[in-house]
Amino acid sequence: MLRERGHKLLFVGTREGMEARLVADAGYEMEYIRIGGLKRVGLRQQIQTTLRLPASVAGAARALGRSRAQALFSMGGFVAGPVMLAAVLRKIPLIVMEPNAMPGFANRRVGRSVYRALLGFESAAHWFPYNKSEVTGLPVRPEFFRVQPKQDGVFTVFITGGSRGSRTLNRAVRESWPLFRESRTPIRIVLQTGTAEYDSLAKEFSSAALEGEVVPFIRNMAAAFRNADLVVGRSGAGAVNEIAAAGMPSILVPFPFAADDHQRKNAETLADAGAARMLLDAEMNGERLFREIEKLRRAPEDLAGMRGRVRQFAHPGAAERAADVMEQAAAESK
């Protein structure tokens, strides 16, 4: 969007991260720094990262200077840490987008120095100056906002652990198949497994005598939502924002090893508002999944209530607002 408005863009990242491929494929300019993680890594990695930090900040500062950057946009993360610090030192306006209910470590550290914080949840505002934050949500593709509630056909549950799948969800779904079959529940199950467990699960499902399909990966997630009555999945920022945009009833199962337990906080925020159900990873098994799905299948009024309440977390125009803030910051830095 910024490029469409005539601005020059520079990305900063590592050669090891996926950004090295994605940015180049999209035709953007890229500068590289060397940095690693600090959280959920071994002691050796923590020491290595700490020792590299000054050089990483200096390298990022040089990159920002060479490009004559007038504003910096960051989604946080360990790669962004040195770049954000460099921007603060060079007095370059820093705009962060924090899509989770609990901000990440890097965003918390620079929170008081931001030009603007664009948030996914109101609860994250605590970490930023009260007059420098606003809830914009995470940019979501327009097709999600066009999803309408499924009107007819057999009750369909779409279960996804993300593009790589989830062992917990895959196991629970497999355990639930005999229960759905024995209860003769009129249901259609669509499971996105990820590639690792696809072959074994697809083979088992073919003999489960249930309606539905098992697939390794779904490219058109909005279409999958459009054909479902209920979504079961993780509660990362991207998933939660897509669910909200589409107005989907959901059972959220937070990934228990997410940094700062942010997935649980995302799910709790929706669950507390009556916009979703939450089940902890440790509670998820075939019997519990069967019971929770059946409870909601038999309560269409609860599903309708979730559809209405989850849309309060949907924020169309997040990308446009981020671009507007970037332009404003750049103009003021001249």
Stockholm file with secondary structure:
# STOCKHOLM 1.0

chainA/1-334         MLRERGHKLLFVGTREGMEARLVADAGYEMEYIRIGGLKRVGLRQQIQTTLRLPASVAGAARALGRSRAQALFSMGGFVAGPVMLAAVLRKIPLIVMEPNAMPGFANRRVGRSVYRALLGFESAAHWFPYNKSEVTGLPVRPEFFRVQPKQDGVFTVFITGGSRGSRTLNRAVRESWPLFRESRTPIRIVLQTGTAEYDSLAKEFSSAALEGEVVPFIRNMAAAFRNADLVVGRSGAGAVNEIAAAGMPSILVPFPFAADDHQRKNAETLADAGAARMLLDAEMNGERLFREIEKLRRAPEDLAGMRGRVRQFAHPGAAERAADVMEQAAAESK
#=GR chainA/1-334 SS CTTTTTCCCEEEECSSSTHHHHHHHTTCEEEECCCCCCSSSCHHHHHHHHHHHHHHHHHHHHHHHHHTCSCEEECCSTTHHHHHHHHHHTTCCEEEEECSSSCCHHHHHHGGGCSEEEESSGGGGGGSCGGGEEECCCCCCHHHHTCCCCCSSSEEEEEECCTTCCHHHHHHHHHHHHHHHHHTCCEEEEEECCSTTHHHHHHHHHTSCCEEEEESCCSCHHHHHHTCSEEEECCCHHHHHHHHHHTCCEEECCCTTSGGGHHHHHHHHHHHTTSCEECCGGGCCHHHHHHHHHHHHTCHHHHHHHHHHHGGGCCTTHHHHHHHHHHHHHHHHC
#=GC SS_cons         CTTTTTCCCEEEECSSSTHHHHHHHTTCEEEECCCCCCSSSCHHHHHHHHHHHHHHHHHHHHHHHHHTCSCEEECCSTTHHHHHHHHHHTTCCEEEEECSSSCCHHHHHHGGGCSEEEESSGGGGGGSCGGGEEECCCCCCHHHHTCCCCCSSSEEEEEECCTTCCHHHHHHHHHHHHHHHHHTCCEEEEEECCSTTHHHHHHHHHTSCCEEEEESCCSCHHHHHHTCSEEEECCCHHHHHHHHHHTCCEEECCCTTSGGGHHHHHHHHHHHTTSCEECCGGGCCHHHHHHHHHHHHTCHHHHHHHHHHHGGGCCTTHHHHHHHHHHHHHHHHC
//
